[in-house]
Amino acid sequence: MAQKPTLRQLKYLCALADERHFGHAANVCHVTQSTLSAGIQELETALGVALIERGYKSVLITAVGEAIVSRSRHILLEVEALVEEAASALEPFNRPIRLGVIPTVAPFLLPGALAAMRKDYPDFQLLIREDLSERLVNLLFQGDLDLLLMALPYPAGNATSHHLFDDPFLLACPRGHPLANIDELRTHHLKGQDLLLLEQGHCLRDHALEACKLQDSRVSLSFEATSLHTLVPMVANGIGVTLLPQIAIDNGILSGIDNIEIRPFRGKRVQRSVDLLWRKHSPREAEYLRLARYLTPEAQSAVT
């Protein structure tokens, strides 16, 4: 009797299809490269077909392999839903939730939320993965994450989203900067300014430019950083101006820095939307909505 594929083998195949590299796929699956390679070979033997073409520089998925990958993703998500279904019949937060969160939200929202949840649910485990939006969305639909804490708009496929709050952008500029003296500050005043932003790949960069109706070509991008904490001292030292989300300011990103002025924009609100996202029809939706109560600025204020 032919050996049936295992869930682990299917997961290895899907990871390889995503990464197109044995070493990278092994890292995603937290196994050695030899273990992943052996697992895929065993899967090919069990199915009796070649699923991949092994080359020197890249990995190609065969036509039948692509079909198997598609079906495997469905199987893995159904297994994840099965586990969630069983867990939903028990007490809330009886098993860990794997949360993906973007770097421009995590340090400003999670500490207070975790403190409050630890008080109300001392045994609850929230497993946190901080990463960029594109990677987090992929992990959600691969079944490697249960829930995302992200800023929208961002294409997230067929996910369910739950709005938490709007997060306004404010101008941060060196004290005495000409923009600090404008009574009715509007986004068009940023044109031609030395604007400091996060590097490509951070959704906050795109949200800030979109909210201000600006394009990269319309502003002078004098510096690009990997975190907001890097941008702030650059502004304080007169390198340029930047846009900071309200939650970052409320949670002390300017603590100990005196040479920065914060100015709100007038007219149309300049902001991003902070939301929770999960796979549609998840049996744990009630838990996610319960968790959402801890992830608002009002909840943070109650903790502090």
C-alpha positions in Angstrom: 0.0 0.0 0.0 1.4 3.4 -1.0 2.4 5.7 1.8 0.2 8.7 2.3 1.7 12.3 2.5 2.1 13.8 5.9 1.1 17.3 6.9 4.7 18.1 7.6 5.7 17.2 4.1 2.9 19.4 2.6 4.1 22.3 4.8 7.7 21.8 3.5 6.5 21.8 -0.1 4.4 25.0 0.4 7.4 26.8 2.1 9.6 25.8 -0.8 7.1 27.1 -3.3 7.0 30.4 -1.5 10.8 30.8 -1.0 12.1 29.0 -4.1 15.2 28.2 -2.1 15.9 25.2 0.1 17.8 27.0 2.7 15.2 29.8 3.1 12.3 27.3 3.2 14.1 25.3 5.9 14.5 28.5 8.0 10.8 29.2 7.6 9.9 25.7 8.8 12.6 25.7 11.6 14.3 22.6 10.3 17.6 21.8 8.7 17.9 22.0 4.9 18.7 18.3 4.7 15.5 17.5 6.7 13.4 19.7 4.4 14.9 18.2 1.3 14.4 14.6 2.6 10.8 15.4 3.4 10.1 16.6 -0.1 11.8 13.6 -1.6 9.6 11.4 0.5 6.6 13.3 -0.6 7.5 12.8 -4.3 8.0 9.1 -3.6 4.7 8.8 -1.9 2.9 10.5 -4.7 4.9 9.0 -7.5 5.5 12.3 -9.3 8.2 14.9 -9.5 7.1 18.1 -7.8 10.2 20.3 -8.2 13.0 20.8 -10.7 16.3 21.1 -8.8 18.7 23.6 -10.4 21.9 25.2 -9.4 20.5 28.7 -8.8 16.8 28.3 -8.3 14.0 25.9 -7.5 11.2 25.4 -10.1 7.9 23.9 -9.3 6.6 21.5 -11.9 3.1 21.8 -13.3 1.8 19.0 -11.2 3.7 20.4 -8.3 1.9 23.7 -8.6 -1.4 21.8 -8.4 -0.3 19.9 -5.4 0.9 23.1 -3.7 -2.5 24.7 -4.2 -4.3 21.7 -2.8 -1.8 21.4 0.1 -2.4 25.0 1.1 -6.1 24.3 1.3 -5.5 21.1 3.3 -3.2 22.9 5.8 -5.7 25.7 6.3 -8.5 23.2 6.9 -6.4 21.4 9.5 -5.8 24.7 11.2 -9.5 25.4 11.2 -10.2 22.0 12.7 -7.9 22.7 15.6 -9.4 26.2 16.0 -12.9 24.7 16.0 -12.0 22.4 18.9 -10.4 25.2 20.8 -13.3 27.5 20.4 -15.5 25.1 22.4 -13.3 25.7 25.5 -12.7 28.7 27.6 -11.4 31.9 25.9 -7.7 32.1 25.4 -7.2 28.5 26.4 -4.5 28.1 23.7 -1.9 30.5 22.3 -2.7 33.0 19.6 0.0 33.7 17.0 -0.1 37.4 16.3 1.7 39.2 13.5 2.3 42.9 14.0 4.0 45.6 12.0 7.0 47.4 13.5 5.3 50.9 13.5 2.6 49.6 15.8 4.1 46.9 18.0 6.2 48.9 20.4 3.5 51.5 20.9 0.4 49.4 21.4 1.4 45.9 22.6 3.1 46.6 26.0 0.0 48.1 27.6 -2.3 45.5 25.9 -0.2 42.6 27.2 -0.1 44.0 30.7 -3.9 44.3 30.8 -4.4 40.8 29.3 -1.9 39.3 31.7 -3.9 40.7 34.6 -7.3 39.3 33.2 -6.0 36.1 31.7 -2.7 35.2 33.5 -2.3 31.9 31.6 -2.9 33.3 28.1 0.0 33.0 25.7 0.3 35.6 22.9 3.1 34.6 20.5 4.2 37.7 18.6 6.0 38.0 15.3 7.1 41.4 14.2 7.6 41.8 10.5 6.6 43.8 7.4 3.0 43.7 6.1 3.7 41.6 3.0 5.4 38.9 4.9 2.7 38.9 7.7 -0.1 38.5 5.2 1.6 35.6 3.5 2.2 33.9 6.9 -1.5 34.4 7.8 -2.7 32.6 4.7 -0.1 29.9 5.1 -1.6 29.1 8.5 1.6 30.1 10.3 -0.1 33.1 12.0 -3.7 33.4 13.4 -4.1 37.1 13.6 -2.5 40.3 12.3 -2.3 43.8 13.8 -1.7 46.0 10.9 -2.3 49.4 9.4 -4.6 49.7 6.4 -5.1 50.2 3.5 -3.1 47.1 2.5 -4.2 44.3 0.2 -4.9 41.4 2.4 -6.9 39.0 0.2 -9.9 37.4 1.7 -9.2 38.3 5.3 -11.7 39.6 7.8 -10.8 43.0 9.2 -11.9 44.6 12.4 -11.2 48.3 12.7 -9.6 49.3 16.0 -8.9 53.1 15.6 -7.7 55.8 13.3 -4.1 56.9 13.9 -3.5 60.5 12.7 -0.1 61.6 11.3 1.5 64.7 12.7 4.4 66.7 11.4 7.6 66.5 13.4 10.1 69.2 12.5 13.1 70.9 14.2 12.3 73.7 16.6 12.2 77.0 14.6 11.6 75.3 11.2 9.6 77.4 8.8 6.8 74.8 8.8 6.4 75.2 12.5 5.3 78.8 11.9 2.5 78.1 9.5 -0.9 78.7 11.2 -2.9 76.5 8.9 -0.5 73.7 8.1 -1.7 71.6 5.1 -0.1 68.6 3.3 0.8 70.7 0.2 3.3 72.6 2.4 5.5 69.4 2.4 6.3 69.6 -1.3 9.9 70.4 -1.8 10.8 69.7 1.9 13.5 67.4 3.1 11.2 64.6 4.1 12.6 61.7 6.2 10.7 58.4 5.7 11.0 54.7 6.4 12.6 52.7 3.7 10.7 50.9 0.9 8.7 47.9 2.3 7.3 49.7 5.3 3.6 50.3 4.8 3.8 53.5 7.0 5.8 55.1 4.3 3.1 54.4 1.7 0.3 55.4 4.1 2.0 58.7 4.9 2.6 59.6 1.3 -0.9 58.5 0.3 -2.5 60.4 3.2 -0.7 63.6 2.1 -1.4 63.0 -1.6 2.3 63.0 -2.3 4.6 60.9 -4.5 8.2 60.1 -3.9 9.0 62.3 -6.9 7.3 65.3 -5.4 9.4 65.4 -2.2 13.1 65.4 -1.4 13.8 62.1 0.4 17.0 63.0 2.1 17.1 60.0 4.4 15.4 56.6 4.7 15.4 54.6 8.0 14.3 51.2 9.2 12.5 52.5 12.3 10.8 55.5 13.7 13.2 55.6 16.5 16.0 56.3 14.0 14.0 59.1 12.3 13.4 61.1 15.5 17.0 62.1 16.3 17.6 62.9 12.6 14.8 65.4 12.8 16.1 66.8 16.1 19.5 67.4 14.4 18.0 69.4 11.6 18.3 66.8 8.8 14.7 67.2 7.7 11.1 66.7 8.8 9.0 63.6 9.1 5.5 62.3 9.8 4.9 60.5 13.1 1.8 58.5 13.9 -0.2 59.7 17.0 0.3 56.4 18.9 4.1 56.8 18.7 3.9 60.3 20.1 1.4 59.3 22.8 3.7 56.4 23.8 6.8 58.5 24.4 8.8 58.3 21.2 9.9 62.0 21.8 10.8 61.4 25.4 14.0 63.2 26.3 14.1 65.1 23.0 13.5 68.8 23.2 14.5 70.1 19.8 11.3 68.9 17.9 8.0 70.6 17.4 4.8 68.6 16.6 2.2 70.2 14.4 -1.2 68.8 13.3 -2.5 69.2 9.7 -5.6 71.2 9.0 -8.4 70.3 6.7 -8.8 66.7 5.6 -7.5 64.3 8.3 -4.2 62.8 7.6 -4.2 59.3 9.1 -4.0 55.6 8.8 -6.4 52.9 10.0 -5.2 50.3 12.6 -7.0 47.0 12.3 -7.0 43.3 13.3 -7.1 40.8 10.4 -7.8 37.1 10.4 -8.8 34.4 8.0 -12.5 34.4 7.1 -14.7 32.0 8.9 -12.2 31.4 11.7 -13.8 29.6 14.6 -11.8 31.8 17.0 -13.4 35.0 15.8 -15.0 35.6 19.2 -11.6 35.4 20.9 -10.1 37.9 18.4 -12.9 40.4 19.0 -12.3 40.0 22.8 -8.6 40.6 22.3 -9.5 43.7 20.2 -10.9 45.4 23.3 -7.3 45.6 24.7 -5.8 47.1 21.5 -7.3 50.6 21.5 -5.8 53.9 22.8 -8.6 54.0 25.4 -7.6 50.6 26.7 -4.0 51.8 26.9 -5.0 54.9 28.9 -7.0 52.7 31.3 -3.8 50.7 32.0 -1.6 53.7 32.6 
